[in-house]
Amino acid sequence: MNPIENTTTASVKLTQYSHGAGCGCKISPAILSQILQNNETPPDFKGLLVGNHSRDDAAVLDIGNGQALISTTDFFMPIVDDPFEFGRIAATNAISDVFAMGGRPVLAIAILGWPIDKLPPEIAGQVISGGRKACQDAGIPLAGGHSIDAPEPIFGLAVNGLVAIENLKKNDTAKAGDRLFLTKKLGIGILTTASKKGVLKDTDLKVAIDSMTTMNTIGSALGTLPGVNALTDVTGFGLLGHLSEMAGGSGLTAHISLEQVPVLSQVYGYLEQKCFPGGTTRNWKSYGHHISEIDEITKLILADPQTSGGLLIAVSPDAIPSFKKLMQEKAMEPFTYNEIGYMTEKHSVHVIVNK
């Protein structure tokens, strides 16, 4: 009997068909460094403004007339069981990379891997529909794509965007004295792991989906704001990983206040049930030596891999009033852009976590 004959949308649990979930599927930073150690983009490539040397969110190419092309791709295995929401989350996550460079997305194409011997094509169609909805929300077309027969479901996008070169934001250009802001609460990896284990409450799943499908559109506006010195989104490497890259790449040390870091209140009960993704451990093994000493629960939260996470923003002190005004104009309430710390001259580690 064909295994897909008795498979219906209602009966499918997509997360059971994958060994990982969302941005927690990422290869660990330490292993990625080994892979890329002899494969960095040549620094003299004409017109290339951002390559892979700083692990920024996208590649950026000068296309003349003061404009630059932003090019990025992101894809992963199911993080939720609902195919439409999986597609919407994956697409939102991919588009975020353009916003994280201060740019404006203009075009997307789909990347689909599908186990055609296990799951019916109708379910893949729902995944793509979810991706198309996210593209519509971002105001861009999903204009094509590529698909392969794969052992596990995979979906994501390749996205192109544009940015005025003077508005380009990078992840390694923070300055001493900058204040640090985060626009989404942490804990997505913990909640989605609880979902995969079958213990997540429906109300908490909705919280996770709402967070992961919220677009980081504010990034385009932040690109136009002088005094926003560095920008990135917090995804698979967790807050500590991405903050370590920002601080280390800028030759600085970040100081964060644990009580100021926004965390989804639902995560603590699931941590008691040992619900945390393997990506957390991989992140800590890769970045832990760059971080001040912290307790185990703090590690599980700050190194938790986020999928479609918020923006991490380094803002010059004299730009704080205009920054807050912009956030309010764009309907970003104060609690959605928590100030979590500041940058100083370089210490012995990249990130110091204070209670």
Order of alpha helices (4+ residues) and beta strands (2+ residues): alpha-beta-beta-beta-alpha-beta-alpha-beta-beta-beta-alpha-alpha-alpha-beta-alpha-beta-alpha-alpha-alpha-beta-alpha-beta-beta
